[in-house]
Amino acid sequence: MNDIVYFSKMFQAVPHLAQIARVLPGTFVSNRSSTLKVVRRQYPQLQSARYLKHLGPLGKGNRKLSGADVIVTGSPYREFLQPYAARKCTVFHGTYMFLSREALQANTHFDLLCIIGPRMQQMVERFADDIPVKAVRTGFLPFCEFPQRTEAHRHEVLTEMGLDPSQPTVVYTPSRRGIGSWDQAVEALLDTLATHYNLVLRPHPSQGVTPRSRDHALFRKLAARIEARPHCVLDLSRFALSTVLSVADLVISDANSPAEESLFYDVPQLFVETDTFSRDTLARQGEREGMHADDMARLLAIYDCGPSVHFGGQHQGPHDFNATVEDALARAAQHRSAREHYFSWVFGERDRQANQRVAAAIRQHLL
């Protein structure tokens, strides 16, 4: 019996790792109690244990890591993983928009890299001559848990959320604190979106799962307005992202990983651009990280998948989200081919079998 450990500090990697564990059972280990709390709620079937450095061999998670044959994770964690003799695999959490030379170099300590789709495969191949890695294209793991998008499912989920299944549902899912649009846009969205829309506010897990004092303060500030607005819910990762996206009629985002994931269902898009995250800042970041010009141009094509609204710069006064939401829904068909083209480049297959392929790769190359 081979011992498999799935490790992550952040909750963001858990939906990926949990899918592999359905095929290759093992123990999920984290050093964060907040991550383990959500894991036990969303994935109760997944065995879990906490790592605590000061406990040494007395800690269950510590012992699991020390005795593992294979450690699977979603982030580099090079220094943390170095002492362990286990063979190591990464599945990259999120959709991993940038795979620059530096990003790939940061993952060379892994014995196996599981590649999401054509975008990542092209980036790995660009550096194959001087950064050799063992990479296998396996697909996007969270798709394994994406529900079938049926009326019965929609009714069940929206009812559980306390929303109205007869109304269209808008999901706002911004990027992480520091770069995301949450602070700039959430109040305008609450104030101006008509109440004949269900509104799901889904802050990034760095705020929803591990909030800081500033996050708590804004949640408290918004609470009364959310309570007063019909058909609105603040979801602090109570529901799996896959479940939230499965009932969305429109996704408002910062052109981030959740936006890309929602294209599994071909959900119409509306993008928020700010001084900290926009097509311009994305292009500058790609240039700094040495992105190939072709990869950068294709990455920016996400903004062809729907209209954008802007905060900062020339924007003055509160934004009327109702008008832009209605416009985005009215123009959804115009952007359908762009959405399909972009999905195919990022993910390739629209299936739910990535966990089978990852498990087969681990068995073949690491066990």
N, C-alpha and C positions, 0 to 999 in steps of 0.2 A: 504494500500500500504506500503510494507516494504522498507526501505531505505538501499540499498547496496552500500558500498564504497569499491573500489579496490585501495589499496595503495601500492606504492613502490617508494623508492628513486631511485633505479637503473632501467635502461631500461631493463635489462636482464629478469626481471619477467613479463614484459608487454605482450609478446606473450602468456603466460599462462593465465593471468588475462583477456585479451581481449576475449579469447575463452569462458570463463564463462559468460562474459557480453553479449555475443550473445544470451544466453539462459535466464540469470537473469540480466536484464538491471540495470545499476547503474552508478555511477560516478567514474572515475579514478582520484585519487588525488596523487600529488607528490610535494615535496619541491624543486625539481630541474627543472629549466627552460629547460635545455638541454634534459632531459627525456621527458618533455611535448612536446617539439618541434618535436621530432621523433614520439611520439604517435600521434600527430595531422596529421603528414604526412602519417604514415603507417596505422593508424586506425582512419580515420576521422569520422567514425560513433560512436566512443566511446566518450561520454561526459567526459570532463576533467575539472579540477580546480587545482589551485596551493595553497599549504599550506605555509603560512609565519608566523612563530612563533610570530613575533612582532606585527602582525595585530590583534591577538586575534579573537574575534567574527566578526570583520569586514572583515576578509578574507573568500572568498567563500569556499575554501578547508577546512579551519578551521571549518566553520559551518557544512559542510557536515560530517566531522569526528565526531563532537560533537553530531549530530543528527542521526547518523547511527544506524540501528538495527543490522547490521552485517558488519564487516570489514574483507575483504579477502586480503591476502598478500602472498608474496613468500619468506620472510626472517623473522627471529625472531622479531626484533624491539621491544623487551620486554619493555624497558624503555619508548620508544615513545608511545606504545599502552596502557600502564598501566592506564593512566587517563580516558580512554574512556569506557563508560558503555556497548558498543556494544558487542555482542558475536563475537568471533574471530576465523578465519579459515586460515590455511596456505596450500598452494599447492606446496611449494618447487620449487624455480626457478632452471633452469638447470636440469640435471639428477641426481644431488646430489650423487656423488660417495661414500662419507663417511657419514654414520649415526652411529657414535660411541655413547657410553653412554653419553659423554659430549654434543654432537650435539643434541641428543634426549632430554636431560635434558633442553637444551636451548629453546626447543619448547613446554615445558609442560604448558605454560600459555595459549595455544590455546585450544579452546573448541572442535576443530575438525582438524585433520590432514588428508589430502588427499594424499594417498600413490600412487606412480607412478606404481610400478610393483612388481614382485617377489623379486628382490634384496632388495628393501626398506622394503617390508613386512617381510622378514626373519630377517632383522636387528632390526626392531621394536619388533618382537616376542622374540628375544633373551633377551630383557630387560623387558619383559612384567610383570614379577613378582614384580620388584621394581621400575619401571617407568611406571605407568599406564597412558595411553593416549587413547583418542577416535580416532581411525584410521580406515579409510575406503579406500580400494583399488579402485581407480577410473581410472587410466591410465595416459598417458602423454598428457597434454593439447595441446602443439604446433602441435601435429599430426593432430589436427582438421583442421588446415589451410594448411597442406602439399598438394600441388597441385598434380593432376594426372600427371604422368610422360609420356607425349605423345610427339610425334614429333612436333605437332603443337604448344604445349606449349613451348617446347625447342626452337623452331625457334623464337617465339614471345619474349621470355625473353632475349635470347642472342642478338637478334637484338636491343632490347631496351638498353642493356648494351653496345652496340657498338662493339660486338664480332661477330665471324664468326660461324654461326650454322653448317657449314660443318666440323668444326674441333672439336676434343675432348677437353673437358674443365677440367682444373685442378683448384681446389679451395684450397687455403691455408688459414686456419682458426686457428691461434695459441691461446694460453691461455692468461690470463690477464697479464698486465705489472707486472714486478717483478719476475714472474716465467716462462712466456711464451718465446717461441723461436724467436719471431719477430725480435729482435735486432740482433741475431746471424745469422738467416737463410734467411731473406727476400732479401738481396742484392745478395747472392749466387743464390737464386732461379731466380731472375730477370736476372742475368748475364748468367746463364748456361742452363736454360730450352729452348728448341728449340721453334722457333716462329710458328711452325705448331700446337702448342697447344694454345688454349685460356687460359689465366691465370687471375684468380680472386683473388686479395689480399684482405682478409677480416680480418683486425685486430679486436681484442676483443673490445666489446662496451666500456670498460673502457678507451680505446684509441680512438676509432672511434666516440663515442658519446660524451664523456667527456675528450677530449685530454688535456694533460698538455703541457707546453712549450717544453719539450723534444720530445713529440710526434709530435707536430707541426713542430719542426726542422727536424725530420726524414722524415715526409711527404714532406716537401719542398725539401729536399735532393733527394728524390726518384722521385719527380714529372717529371723532365726532362727525366729520364730514362724510366719511365712508358709511357710517351708521345711518346718517340722514339721507344719503343718496340711495334711491331704490336700485336694486339689482346690481350691487357692487360688492366685491369681496377682495380683501387683502390676503393673498396666499403666501405665507412664509414657509414654502416648501412642504405644506401639509399634504398636497397632492404631488404625485410624480409629474415632472415636466411633460412626459409623454401623454399623460392623461389630460393635462391642461391644453396642450396643443391639439389633441384629438377632438376638442369641442370648439376650437377657434374658427370664427368666420373671417377674422382679420387679425394679423399679428402686427403690433407696433413695437419696434425694436431700434437698436443702434447699429443695425446691420451686423449682428453678432452670431454666435453659434446657435442659439435657439431659433433665430430667423432661418438659418440654413436647415436646421432639423425639421422645422415646420413644413418645408417644401416636400417632405415625404407625402404629405396630404395635399400638396399644391395650394396651400393657404395663401390668399392675397396678402400683400405686404404694404406697410407704411413705415418709412424710416425717419428717425429723428437724428438730425445732425447738429452738433454743438462745437464749440471751440476746442473741446478736448477729444471728440471722436466724430470724424466726418470722412468723406472720401479724400479730402486734402490731407488730414492728419494720418489717415491710413496709408496714403501714398508716401508721405514723408517717413513714416515708420518702416515701410517696406524698403525704401531707399537706404535708410540707416542700417537695416539688417541684411543688406546685400541681396534682396530679392531679385530674381531674374525679371527683366522687363516684361516678358510674355506672361509670366505667372502673375505679376502685379496687375497687368491690364485685365486679365481674366478674373482676378480677385475683385477688382473694382466693379466688375459687371454685376455684382450683387445689387448695386443701386439701379440697375435696369429692371429689377424685378418688381418695382412699385415706386410710387411717388415719395418725395421727401418733404419734411418740414424742418425749418431752421430756427435754432435758438442762439442768441448771441450775434455779434457782428451787426448786420443791418436790421435785425429783428427788433422791433419796438412794441412794447405793450404785451398784454396777454394774447396767447395764440388761441384761435377758434378751432379746436380739434373736431368739432362737429362737422364743419365744412370739409376739412381734409379727410376725415374718415369716410364721409359720404362720397367724396371724389375718388378715394382709393378703391372703394367697393364698386363704384360705377365703372372704373377703368380696369378692373381686375382682368377681364378677358384680354385686354390689349397687352398685358404683361405676361400672359400665360406661356408663350414660347420662350421668353427670357427665363422664366422660373424653371421650366423643364430643362433648358440648356444648362443652366447653372447647376441644378441638382445633378445632372448626369456627369458634369465635370468633377464635382466634389465627391460624390458618393458612388457613381456607377449604378449598382444594382438597387432596385427598390424592393428589397426582400427582408425577411426576418430571420436569416440563417447565419448571421455573422458569428454568433457564439459557437456554433458547430464548427465553423472554419478555424476560429481561434483555438478551440480545444484540440482540433486535429493537428494544428501547427505546433502546439505545445507538446503534444504526445510525440510527434515526429522528431522534433528538434531538441527538446529539453528533457524528456523523461526516458 
